[in-house]
Amino acid sequence: GENVEQHPSTLSVQEGDSAVIKCTYSDSASNYFPWYKQELGKGPQLIIDIRSNVGEKKDQRIAVTLNKTAKHFSLHITETQPEDSAVYFCAASFNNRLAFGKGNQVVVIP
Amino acid sequence: DVKVTQSSRYLVKRTGEKVFLECVQDMDHENMFWYRQDPGLGLRLIYFSYDVKMKEKGDIPEGYSVSREKKERFSLILESASTNQTSMYLCASSSQQGAGTEAFFGQGTRLTVV
């Protein structure tokens, strides 16, 4: 099956700085890579996703890049704000399901 | 607005009890999933279903079963609850259209087994 690894496990950034979370996956057949944000007491919510025919996608302050050859993809958050503090999960698709990384706790320091 | 609703936010059950966690989605999705979330372990798939009356084991099915009698409802059953099943349980659903689609999550049920 698919194995998704996510680094680092925790990340602290100063407000206004950028944050980058990296994920690797093992199954070269995976073709859909979403990122989820989970705030305290809530279920994960999709914030951005990318498909394998695209190398980069951007939505305001967040962007995702995908390197299919190296089997890794990254989430970039620019101009971080306190409301960006949350747990972020990456995932990769296989067999009509998603395999998730273990999550990354991002703390934005005001 | 799309919605996945889990029947309880918090549950406390005794060891050995039979526990039912219910999940309902209103998006006419074919796929439904049950995950458990534990600190440092991320989201682990327990069971999933591609269609009514159909189920597949995920990565950690031991001690659990599921039921999908209607398309919109997917139930997780703990046959005999144990303390190591204390966890956050998340239900999700997704469409089968296309290769890889967004999964929508419920708000989670925090289960404590005492």
Chai-1 contact restraints between the chains, C-beta under 6 A:
chainA,res_idxA,chainB,res_idxB,connection_type,confidence,min_distance_angstrom,max_distance_angstrom,comment,restraint_id
A,N31,B,A99,contact,1.0,0.0,6.0,A-B,restraint_1
A,N31,B,G100,contact,1.0,0.0,6.0,A-B,restraint_2
A,Y32,B,G100,contact,1.0,0.0,6.0,A-B,restraint_3
A,K42,B,Q107,contact,1.0,0.0,6.0,A-B,restraint_4
A,G43,B,L90,contact,1.0,0.0,6.0,A-B,restraint_5
A,G43,B,F105,contact,1.0,0.0,6.0,A-B,restraint_6
A,G43,B,G106,contact,1.0,0.0,6.0,A-B,restraint_7
A,G43,B,Q107,contact,1.0,0.0,6.0,A-B,restraint_8
A,G43,B,G108,contact,1.0,0.0,6.0,A-B,restraint_9
A,P44,B,F105,contact,1.0,0.0,6.0,A-B,restraint_10
A,L46,B,E102,contact,1.0,0.0,6.0,A-B,restraint_11
A,S93,B,G100,contact,1.0,0.0,6.0,A-B,restraint_12
A,R97,B,F48,contact,1.0,0.0,6.0,A-B,restraint_13
A,L98,B,A103,contact,1.0,0.0,6.0,A-B,restraint_14
A,F100,B,G42,contact,1.0,0.0,6.0,A-B,restraint_15
A,F100,B,L43,contact,1.0,0.0,6.0,A-B,restraint_16
A,K102,B,G42,contact,1.0,0.0,6.0,A-B,restraint_17
A,G103,B,G42,contact,1.0,0.0,6.0,A-B,restraint_18
